[in-house]
Amino acid sequence: MAQHDVVSSVTGVVFEVAAAEGAAVVACDTLVVVESMKMEIPLVAPRTGRVARILVAAGDGVDEGQTVAVVED
């Protein structure tokens, strides 16, 4: 199984964790929503698979480029 990191495209605060570990997802499903500069930015599954890990929780600060979730094929 290949693993694919989902990284934050911005520095901000986790507004919502929209997927649970173990959940089946398809490409472009929202996994985590980050709030930055009063905007909500969805971080999506890069491909169809299963959420292997969620590495953040609502309220956590994240940096640009930080891995927030891992999806397995």
KAWO-V999987 format. One line per field, one symbol per residue. ss: DSSP state (H for helix, E for strand, L for the rest). A space follows every 10 residues. Layout:
ss: ???
This chain:
ss: LLEEEEELLL LEEEEEELLL LLLEELLLLE EEEEEELLEE EEEELLLLEE EEEELLLLLL EELLLLEEEE EEL
